[in-house]
Amino acid sequence: MKRVVLSFFIVSLVLLSFASCKKKDRSDKIPAPVFSTYMPKTLADTNSLKEIYYGLMTPVEVCNIFDKLNLTFNDTIINSAENADLYMTSYKAAMNLGIYGVDMGYMKLFGVNRQTVNYFVTIASLSERLNIPEEVLADGIRAVDRSLSNADSLTHIMTVTYQKIDSHLRNEGNEATLAMMMMAGWIESMYLATQLAYNSSDPDPVVVEKIAQQKYSLHSLLSFMKNYYDDPMVVFYTKKLKYLNRWFDTFNIYYKKGDVNVDTTRHVIVTTGSETNVTIGTINQIRDYISHLREEIVML
C-alpha cells in the first residue's frame, strides 16, 4: 500500500509541476531554459525516448541511471572495500551497504570484474552485521563468481540480491535500515555523477538534465523516510536531505505539451527530452553538498 500511495504522490507531484509551469495565455509555450536536451525534429529523433525514474530503487538500479553519462574510471573515488570492517554501528553498516552497492555497479560498468566480486563479498559481510541471514545472499555469491565475463548477468545478480535484502528488511519490519541504505545509495550515485561526469566549466546539457531530474527521486526518498521518524538517524538524515532539497526546489523541469507519458507501474516518465531553468550555481551547490554528505557517510 505504501508503494501505491508513494506512486500516486509522485505522479501528482509531476503533474502539478507541469501545470504550475504554464500560464493561461501561453499554455503551448515553454519558458526559455538554461539547458535543453530536445533535439531537432528528425525521423530518427522521434523514436528516441528517454525514461526518467522517479520511484525508490535499489542502489544498483540507482547507479544504472547514470550508466550512459560517459563516466570516467577512477577507482580512488569509490569507497574502499577495506573500510567495511570499521563500520560497526548498524546505521553505518546500512548506509555503506548502499554506498558499496552503487560502487559495485560502477566497477561493473568498466568490466573490473574481480573487484566487483570483492565488493559483493563486502556487501555480504555488512549484511550479516545487519542480521540479514547468510542464505539471503548465498545464491548471489555463488553465481557472481561464475558470471564475471557476462555484464548483463552480473547486473541481474546484483539487482536480485538487493531486492532480496529489501524484502528481508521489510518482512522483518526494519524499513528504517532500508531507508538508510537507499538514501546512501542515492547520495553515492549523485556523488559519482557530479564528480566524474559534470564539468562546471563546460557543462553537458545531458549531464545537467540527469542531475536535475533527480529531484523526483529525492521527493520519493523523502516521502519514504518520513514514515520512520521513530528512528533518530532517519530523522537526522531526512533533515539533511530536506536542506539539499532547497536547491532542487529553485528550478523547474519543463516538457513539451503531449510529449510526456507517466508509467506508474514501472515508475518512469517517458519523454523525448526536457528543458530546465537550473543554473550552474545551483548545480555546483548540489554537487558540493552531496560531496559533504558522502564524506560524512563513509567517514570511519
N, C-alpha and C positions, 0 to 999 in steps of 0.2 A: 504493500500500500504506500510505503514511503516513497518508493521509486515512481509510482504513478503520480503522487502529489508533486514530487520534485519535477517530473517531466512537464506537468501542467503549469507549474510555476515558471519554468524556464521558457516554455513556449509563449506563455502570457507576457513574460518579460521581453522576449524578442519582438512579438507583435506590437507591444506598446511602444517599444523603441522605434519601430518603423513609423508608427502613427505620429509619435511626438516629433519626429524629424521632418514632418511635412506641414506646410502651411496651406490653407484652403485655396489661396489664389495661385499656388504654384505646385499643385499636387503631383504633377508629372515631371517635376524637375528635381535635381539633386544639387544641394549646395556645393559650392566649389570646395573640393577636398584638398588636403595636403598630399595625400597618397591615394593612388588608384591602381587597381590591378585589372581593370577592364581592358580588353584588347580590341583592336579594330575589328569591325564586323566582317568576318570572312566565313566561308563554309566550314573551314577547319575549326574555327573558334566556337562555332555554335554547338559543337559536340564536346567542348572542353568544360566539364562541370567540376566544381570544387565542393568538397564536403567539409563542413565546419562542425566539429564535435562540441557539444555543449553539456553533456552529461558527465557523471562520475565514471572514471576509467581506472583500470589497474595501472601501476607505474610503467609497465612495458607498453601498454596501449597509449599512454600519455606520451612516451618517448617517440612512438611511431608518428605522432602528429608532425614532428619536425624532421622526419627522415628524408624529405626532399629539399631541404634548405641548404644543401651543399656544405654541411658542417665539416670542418677540418678535423683531422685526427690529432688528438693531444692527450696522451694517457696520463699526463701530470695534472690535468684539470679535474679528473674524476676522483672520487673518494677511494683511497687505497683500501684494498681488502684487508690489509694488515691491521687497520684500525678497529675492525669489528670486535675483537676480543676486549676492547676497552669500553664498549657501550654496555655497561652493566645494568643501568636502570631500565625499567620496562619502556618508558616513554622514549628514551634514546634508542633503544633497540627497535621500537616500532617505526620511528622516523627514519632511521638509517636503513631499515628494511625497504622503505620506499625509495630512498636515495640509491641503494645498490641495485634495485630493480631497473631504474632508469639508466644507471651506468652500465649495467649488463646489456641492455638494449642498445646503448651507444656503441659498446665494444662489438656487438654483433653486426652493426651496420658496416663496420670496416673489416669484417671477417677475421677478427682477432679471437679465434675460436678457443684456444687453450685458456686464455684469460677469461673468456666468457664462462667456461666451466668453473674456474676458480671463484668467480662471483656467484655462480649458482650454489656452490658449496657454502660460501659465506652466508648467503641468504638462508640456506637450510639451518646453519648454526644459529643465526639470530632468531629464526622461527622457533627453535627449541627453547630459546631463552624466554619466549613469549608463551610457553606451554602449548605450542602447536605440535601435535603428535608427529613423530618421525614418519609414520606411514602416509601422512598427507603429502609429503614431498618425495617419498621413496621412489615412486614410479618415474618422476621427473628426473631425479638424479641418475637413475639407470639409463633413461632414454637420451639425456642430453649428451652423454659421452659417445653414444652411437650415432649422433646426428651432427657432428662437428662440421661436416662438409656440406650440409644442407641448411641454408639460412632460413628457408621457409619452415622447415621442421623445428629449428631452434625457436623461432618466433612463436610457433604453436605451443611448444612445450612450456615456454616461459609464460605465455598468456594463460594456459590452463593451470599452471602451478599457482599463479597469483589469484586466479578465480577460486581455486580450492582454499587458499588462505582466506580469501574474502568470505567464502561460505562458512568456513570453520569459525571465524571470529563472529559472524552474525549469529550462527547457531548457538554459540556459547554466550551470547549477549554481551560481546566485547566489542561493540561498534566504535567505542571511543578509541580503542587501539587501531582499528581500521581507519578511522578518521585521521589519526596522526600519520599513519603510513601513506595514505593517499595525499594528504597535504604536503608532506615532504617530497613525494614523487613529483607532484606538480611543480614545486619550487625547483627541484633539480632540473627538470626538463626546461623550465624557463631560464634557469641559470646557464645551461649549455647553449641554448639558443641565443641569449643576449650576449654571451661571452665569445661564442665561436662563429655565429652567423651574422650578427648585427654589427655594422660599421657606422658609427655616428658621423664620420666624415663623408661617407658616400653610401647612404642607406639604400638598401634594395627594397623597393615597394612590396615585394612578395614577403620578405622577412618581416617588415614592419606590419604588414597585414596580419601575418600569422601571430605575431606577438599581441597585436591589438585585439584579435579575435578571442584571446584567452580571457577576456572579460566575462564571456559567457560561462566558461568552465569554472572561473573563480566564483561566480554567483552560485553555481551548483555546489561547489565545495563549501562555501559559507553556509548555504542552506542546510547542507548535511550536518556540518559540525555543530550548528546551533542546537541540534537535538540532544547533545550530550554535554550540556553545561554542568552536569554533576561532576565532571572530571576537570580539575583545576588546570591541567595542562592544555586541554582542549580550549578552555576559556582564554588562557594566556595567548595561544597562537591564533585563535579566532580574532582577538583584538588586533594582533599584528597584521593579519590578512585584511581586516577592515581598514586599517591605516593604509595599506597598499592599495586597496580598492578606491581610495580617494582619487588617485591618478587615473585609474580606469574610468571613473565617472566624469572626468573632464572632457571626454571626447565621445563622439558617436560614430557608428559604422552604418553606412548607407548602402542600399541595394536598389537596383532599378525596378520600377513597377513591373510586376509579373515575372520577375527573374528569381523568385525565392520559393522554395518548397521546404517545408519542415517535416522531417520523418521522425515522428515521436517514438516509433518502435526502436530505431537504431540511434536515436538521439543525435541527429545530424541536421544541419541546414544545408541545402543543396542550392548552389548558385553558380553563375559563370564568373563572378568577380565581385568586388566591393570597393567602396570609396570611404575614406575616413579623414576626419579633420584633426587627427592626432598630430602633435608637434614633436620634433626631435627632442626638445627639452623634456617633454613628458616621458618619452621612451627612455631617455637617459635616467630619469628619476626612478622609473620602474626597474631598469637594469641595476641601478646602484642599491636599491632597497632589497631586491631579490638577492643580490650578492651578500648583503648584510645578513639576511635571514639564513641563507645557505651556510655561511660561515658559522653561524650560531649553532645550527643543527649538527654539523659534522665535527664541531669542536670537541676535543677529548676532555 
